[in-house]
Each structure stands twice: as C-alpha cells, then as structure tokens.
Amino acid sequence: MDEGENYLNFVQNQDAFMGSSYRQSSLAKRSRSENHDVMTTSDESTGVAGSSSQRRLWVKNRSKAWWEQVNSPDFPEEDFKKTFRMSRATFDMICEELEALLTKKDTMLRLAIPVRQRVAVCIWRLATGEALRDVSKRFGLGISTCHKLVLEVCSAIRSVLMPKFLQWPDENRMEEVKREFEFVSGIPSVGGAIYTTHVPIIAPKDSVPAYFNKRHTVRNQKTCYTITVQGVVDPRGVFTDICIGWPGSWNDDQVLEKSALFQRATQGSLKDVWVVGNSGFPLMDWVLVPYTHKNLTWTQHALNEKIDEVQRVAKESFMRLKARWSCLQKRTEMKLQDLPVVLGACCVLHNICEMRNEGLNEDMRFNLFDDEIIPENNVRSADAMHVRDQIAHKLLHHNLAGMNVL
C-alpha cells in the first residue's frame, strides 16, 4: 500500500451513493416511499384525436424557514458554530472542496438541492445524531432524500477530503511528531498514540454474538451492540490512521491485527517509530505499552506515567470526536454496512476542526467509557521488552534526557 493512500479500513463494501436522475416512469411509484413528495409526474397525451388527459406534478410544500434562517449571512456566528460544530469559514471551505462532486443539475421536474444545503444536512445529522424525520423537518426535505444526502456527502468527504486531511505523516512531518511527543513525555521516537472506542448500534441481522458488547451491557444495565473505531493521533489530536467497523466483542489487539497500520508495520514501514497504546494492546517492536504486572519498580512506574501522558492525547482526541459528532454517542438507525463511511467522515471532519482550531464548549464535553482488556499474550517481542526497559531506565536516571535508544 502506498504511503500516500489513506489507511481507513472499511470492513463492509461501500457502495457510495452519488445521486441519480429521477426517471419519469418511476417517479410516481417512488414518491410514495419519500413522504409523497411527488404525487404524479408530467403532462402526457392519450393519443386520441380531439381528446387528451393530463398528469400533473404535485410537490409537497415543506417549510425551509429554519435552513433559510441558519444560512443567512445575518445568522450569528456563535449560533452557527453551535449548530454545525464549526465556524462559517470552515463550513464554507468544506462546501468549496466538495462543490465539484456534489453539484447536481436542475431537471424539468425540480430544482437541484444546493451544495450548501446538502453539506448542511449531513453535518447537522452527524453533529446532533437526530433521527432522519427531525432532519427532514429542519431542512424541508423528504426523509429518504435526507438519508441519501448524508451518505452522498460522507462518500464525497472520503473521496475528496480524506486524502488531504487524514494521512500518515511523511518523513518530515514524522520528525516533527516525534519531537512534539518527546517534549510532552520524554519518550523518544513516538510517532502516534493509539486508542479504541466503541459506537453503539442496533442489533445486526447477522453475526449477532460478534457485535454483542458484554462490558457495555453490564455497565449500562441493558443489552448493547457496538462496532469499533480505532485510531492513531498526532500530538495535536489529529487522526493519522483509522480502522473502523470491526465487531464490538473484539479486544484492542484483535482490531489492531486487522488494521492497515498492522500490515504496514509487518512490511517494515514503521521502523524507528513507536505507536503508544494502553494496556489493551500488546508490546511489540513498534507498539509501546505500559507495564501491567504487579509490584512495579519505581523505574517501571515512572515510565507508565509518561506513557499515560501520551495516551491522554489520544483519549482526549476521541472525547472531542464524540462530543462534536453526537451520532457516535447513541444507537443509530443507519445500516451496518453504511456506518464505516459515515464514521470515517466524522474522523475527517474532526481533523479539519482540529487543524483549524475549532474549539468546543465545555458543556459539550463527553466522557469515554472504553475498557482495557489485557491480552493473554501481552508481550510479543523480547527485543521490545528490552528496549522498553532501556527507555524506562534513561527516563528515570537521566532526568528525562529522551535519548534515542531505538
């Protein structure tokens, strides 16, 4: 896999919906499933001389007052940011980036939905996690239309924005990442911090036991099914790698082994780089984790504290991810096969907000409850165990000198 590619693992095959023209012969039938937006189609003649019958086009009148108010230049910037989790300038940038792919032509039957409204439907749905019927009421569009717009815009984000805003660091950027993490923790050669969170879903039709999350079920006192979102972040909390969609019963190390990141490491692409994880990950030649046995020495305890500082960067980034995009906090009506592209879009939008310093209000703060299950085989490399001991020794006895021992 080329370094320039995005390393988002879509577990399900995604058929991106890119819009389709409304065919006259099927419009009346389809309208019944779209809240009766269109009752009949266009005029047509019977072909009998002196007589004709007409079929008329009826469009349900939906109020767009809310969207027109929000889209107005007079709408307060603070309220706009609260609504869409980003400033108007960032929203405008996203619309400009996606315009070429999302622009549709008017037809004889209806005007095309503007790009700004398409993007707004998607972002508001992700930001609030509200049901499609509520999205429909807000924007004055049919329920099925809103559903299609969300998938369409998320697919466009994957195609257009992900290559620009969610990438593994190149050589120069990686050196900056290492320096920044070393400044935070004193640990040398850290190229990222990894974390796994769970997103609740409706019970799937197939492989139900695989998605059953026992730990969340016990905590919440109700049956819970989840899928995983595993990601690596840089010191700013920007995602540089994501792996999405594996069953919620899986532990961190199981998800990691299915990721593109793991494949790159196996191929030798992560030399001289540590990815720092919590105790749910195994110690490997490229994965640095805390000591987990009892009766730790002062040296081992000191390293664990420094690893925790790096891990905090990842955990806080995931907290902001879920705080911004409330669709990640509660069960969604989306189909399981659609979730990877939608959750991937959330990660890309998160990166854009982080890069553009889009802050979050304190009242939006979201706490994570993700369990760390120590793998049975939590040490996969004797060499890594030796190097970890060296790092711990140097941190404690050389005043956090950060000497490179890789």
N, C-alpha and C positions, 0 to 999 in steps of 0.2 A: 504494500500500500504506500502511495506517495506521501511524502511529508506534507504536501500542500493540500491534501484532502482533509475533509472534516471527519472526525472519528466518532460520529454519532452512530450507535448500534441500534438499528431498527429491528426489533425482534420479529415483528409481523411485516409481511409485504405490504407496502403502502401504494395504493392507487390514488395519486393526488388528483383531486377534483379541480379542474381548471376552467369550469364553466362550460355550458353548452347552449346552442341556439335553441329557441323554442320552436318546435315544428308545429305547423298549423294543424295537422291531422291529429296530433296527440294532446294539444293544449287543453281542450275542454276536459278530457279524462284526468289529466294530471292535476288540474286545478282543484279537484275535489280533495286531494291529499295535501294541498297547500292552503288550507283555510279558505277555500273558494275565492282565491284571488281573481281568477278569470272564470267567468260563468260560460261564455260562448266565445267564438273566435270572430271571424270576419265575414263580410258580405259575400254571398255566392248565389248564382242564378240557377233556377231549376232547369233551364234549357228549353222550356216550353214557350212558344211564341205568345206574346201578349200577357204573360204572367211571370212573376218572379217572387221568390221568398228571400228574405234577408236574415242572416245570422248576425247578431250584434255582439260587440265586445263590451263586456261589463267588467270593470275593475273595482274591487272593494276599496273604499276610501279609508285609508289608515292615517292616523294622525302622526305627523313627523315633527310636531311642535317641539318636543324635547330635544331632538337631534338638531333642529334648526337653531335653537337657543344655544346649545353647547358649542355648535360650530361657528357661531357668530364671533367676529373679532371683539365684540364688546363683552363676551363672557369672561369673567375674572380669571386671571392666570392661576390663582391659588385653587379655585374650584375645578378648573380644567385638570390640574395636576392630581387633585384628589380623585377625580373621576377616572382618569386613564393611567394613573401611577407614573406620569411623566409630564414634562413641560410641553407646551405647544410647539416649541422649536424642535424638540426631539421627535414628537409626533409627526411634524411636517417633514423632517428628514426621512423617516421611515416611509411615509407616503411617496416621497420623491424617488426613493430607492426602488419601490415596488410598482411604481406607476406603469412602466412599460409592460410588465407581466399581468397586471390586474385590470388594465383599461379594457372595457368592452364597448362594442358599437351599439348604437340605438337600433331598434328594429321597428317594423311597421306597427307592432303591437304595443310596445312600451319603450320608455327611455331607459338607458342603461344606468345602473346604480353607480354613482361617482366613486372614484377610488378612495377618497377620504372617508366616505360612509362605509365602504367595505372594510377598510382597516379599522375604523372605529368599532364596528360590530364585533370584530374578532377580539380586539384588545379589551373592550368593555366586558365581553364574556369571560376572557381569561382573568381579568382583574377582579371581577365580582364573583365569578362562579355561579351566577344566577341561572335559573332554568331558561331554556330557549323561549318559552312562552313570555317570559319577562323581557328578554332581549327583543322579541318581536314587538311588544308593546312600546318599548322605548324608542325604537328606530322606525316604526311604522312599516314593517316588512313582514312577510309571511314566516311562519315558524320554520318550514323546511328551507326557505330561502336563507334564513339566518344560519341554519346548520351548515348549508353548503358554503356560505361565505366564510365561516370560521375555518373549515377545512381548506378552502381555497387559499386564504391568506396565510394560514400556517404552512401550507406547502410552498407558497411563494417565499416565505421567510426562510425556509430550509434551503431553497434553491438559490436565492439571491443574497440574503444577509448572513447566513451561516458561514460561507467561505470568507467573509470579511470580518466577522466578529466572534467566531468561535473556532480557534485554531491552536494546535500545539505550537509552542514558541519555536521560532527559528533559532539559529545558533547565537546570534547577537542578543535577542530578547531573553534566551535562556540564561545567559550570563548575568543579565540584569536581575532576573528572577532569583537566581542563586544568591546574589549579593543582598537583595532585599530580605529574603528569608533568613539569611545568616545574621543580618542586623537585628531581626526580631528575636531569633532563638539562639544564635551562636553555633548552630549546627551547619556544617559546610555542605555544599553541593545539593541543596534541596531544590528540586525543580517543580514541586507542586504538593498540595495537600489533598488527600482523597477522603471522601465521605459518602455514605449511602443513606438515602432516606426512602420512605415508603409513601405511596399515594393510594388512598382508598378507592376501591372500585366496586361496582355491583357484581354480585356473584356471576362468574362466567358460565357459559353453557358447557364448555369442555374443560377437562383437567381441573375440576373444582378444588381437589385437595392441594394441588400445587400452589394455588393462589391464596389459600387459607392462611391467615397470619395469626398464629396461636398467641403470640406475645401481645399483640394489639388487642386481640379478642379478650384476653384476661384483664388487661388494663382498662378497657372501655366497657367491660361487662356486656358486650354484645358481639355477635359474630362479625368478623372483619376480614375482608379480602383486599389484598393490595398488590401493586406492582412496584418495582424498584426503580429509583433514579440514582445512579452512581456517577459522581463527577469529581474531576480534579480541578483545583482552582489555583490561581497565582496569588501573590501577596495582596493584590487589590480585591480579591474575592471574585475575579473574573474566571469563568469556566474556560478551561483549555482542552478538556476532554469530557465526554459524557457517554454513558451507557444506559440505555433506557428500556424498560419493558419486561424484565425477567420476573418470574413469579415471586410473590411476597413471602413464600415459605423458605426461600433460599437465604443463606447467610452471605455476609460480605465477600468472603473468599470465593464462594461459588459464582457470584456475579462477576467478580474480577476475572476469573478464569475464562469467562465467555466474552470478555471485552476486547475491542481492537487494541486498547492500550496493552493488554497482556500479550497479544500477538506481536506487537511491535517490540516489546521487551524481550520476548523469546527469540526474535530475529536479531537481537543485538542493537536495537536503535536507541536504547536508553542507557548507554554506557556513561559512567561518571555522573549519574543523576539519581538522587533519592526521591521517591514519592512517599510522603509521610502519611501513615494511616493510624487508626486507633487499634485497640486490642482485638477487634473483629477481623483484622487482616493478618496474614502470616508474615513472618520475617523472611525476606527473600533478598537476592542480590541487589534488587532495585527498590524494594519496599522496606522502609524503616518503621518499626512499630515499638511501642513501649515494652519494658519487661513486665511479665504477668505472673511470675512465680511469687511465692510468699517470702517473707523475711529478706526484703531488698536491702542492699548495702546503700550507704549514703551516695556513692557514685551512681548507682543504678537509679535511685530515687531522683537525683538531680537531672539525669537525662530524661526520665519520664516527664518531669515538669517542663522541660524545654520542648519535648515532643508535643505536649499538651498545648503549648503556646502556638505551635504551627497548626495543630488540629483545630484550634479555636478559630483560625482564619477560615477554614473550610466550613465548620459548623455555622458560624455567623453568616457566611455567604448563603448557605442553604436556608437559614432562617429568613433572610431578606428575600430569597427566591419565593418562599411560600407566603411571606407577608404580602409581597407585591401581587402575586397571582393566586387569588383565593380559590381558584379552581383546583389547586393542588391540596387544599385542606379538607375537602369533603368529597363524598362519592358523587360521581358524575354520571350523566345519562349517556355519555359518549360510548360508542362501541369500543371494545378492547382493541381491535385492530387499528382504530383511529388514534388511540392515545399516544403512541410513540411520537408521531409527527407533531401533535399538539404540545406535548410536554417538551419536546425539543425546541419548539418555537418559544416556549416560556423561558428556556435557558438562554436562547439567543437574545430575547428582549431584555432579560436580566443583565446580560453582558453590556448591551447598549446603554442601559440605565446606569450601570456601574461606571462605565468608561466616561459617561457624560455627567457624572457626579449628581445624579438624580437621587436626592435624599428621600428618606421615609419618615413619616410622622411616628412619634413614639407610640401613639395609640394603635398603630397598625402592627406592632411587634408580635411575632408569632414564636412560640416555644416549640422546640423539637422534642419528640419522644421516640427516639430510634435506639433499639437495644444493640449492645455489642456482645456478640456470642463468640467466645474464644474458640478458634478452630482446634480440632483434635490434634492435628499436626501443625502447630503454630510456628515451628522453626523449619524452614525448607532449605536453608543453606548454612552450612558450617562456617563458610567464609564470611557470610553476612553477620553471623553471630560474633565472630572475632572482630570484625570491623566495628560493630556496634559497641563492643567493649572498649575499643580504642577511642572512639568518639566520646564515650562517657568519661573515660579517664582524662582526656585532654580538656573537656569542658570543666571538670571539677578542679583539676590540678594546674591548669594554665590560664585561669581567670578568663574563661570563655574566649580563648585565643582564636577559635574557629579554624584551626589548622586543617588543611585538606588531607584526609587520610584515605581517600578513595583511590 
